[in-house]
Amino acid sequence: MPKSVFTDAYAVVVEYLVDLRKAQGVSQVELARRLGKTQQFVSLVERKDRRLDIVEFLVWVRALGADPEVAVLHIARAVPPDAAI
């Protein structure tokens, strides 16, 4: 079984984060600055080469000025009920 970072279900998370960043008009460089990280860190996450834990996810969403509860609900609805880990 593949690592969950490579599953279709995890892709939903990353797609949401990328779409959110772009909708806010924030570059990878600017997001990295807000997170106190490098642009490479943001790129690794967006390419699905690095997985975020729940705390990192919350900080990421807040750095984009969004509500983490809304983000989690959106993702929960988008992940298929039969998703495996």
N, C-alpha and C positions, 0 to 999 in steps of 0.2 A: 504494500500500500504506500502511495506517495506521502511525503510530509504534507501536513495541512496547508503550509504556506503555498503549495503548488496546486491546491484544489480549486475547483470552480467556486466553491463557497468562499474561500479566502479572497479570490479575485473580486468578489462583490465588495468586500471591505476596501480593497485598494482602489477599485474603480470609483467608489463613493468619495474617497479621500482626494483623488485626482480631480474628479468633477467639482468637488467643493472648492478646492484650491483655485481652479480655473474660473469658476463662477464668481469668486471673490476678487479675481484679477490679481492674484498673488503669484509671483514667480517662485521657482524653487529656491532661488537665492534669498529672497525676502522671507519665505517660510523658514528656511534654515536659520536666518538671523533671529527670527522670533522664537525659535526653539532653542537657540544657543548651540546649534549643531552646524555641520558643514552641508553644503549643497549636495555633496556626494552621499551623505546620509539620507537626504530626502529622495535623491535619485534611486538609491538602493531599495528603499521602501516602495517607491512607485513602480520599479521594475520587478517587484516581488522577489528580490534577492535578499531582503532583510525583513523579518517579521516584527510587527509591533506587539508589545504586550498591552494589556488593558489600560494601564496608567499612561503609557506613551500615546495610545490612541486618544484618550481623553484630553491630554495636553495638546496634541496635534489639532484636534477639532476646535478646542478653545483658542488656540493660536490663530485660527482662521475666523474667529469671531462667531462661531456657530455653537449651538446648544448640543452638548453630548447626548442628552436624552433623545432628542429628535434624531440624531445620527444613529444611535443604537436601534431605535424603533424602525427606521428606514431599512437598516441592514437586516434586522430580524425578519422583516416582511419579505426581503429579497432573497434570503438564503432558503433554498428548498427544504421542506420539512424532513426529507430523507437524506440530508447531507451527512456525510460520515467524516470522522476525524482520524 
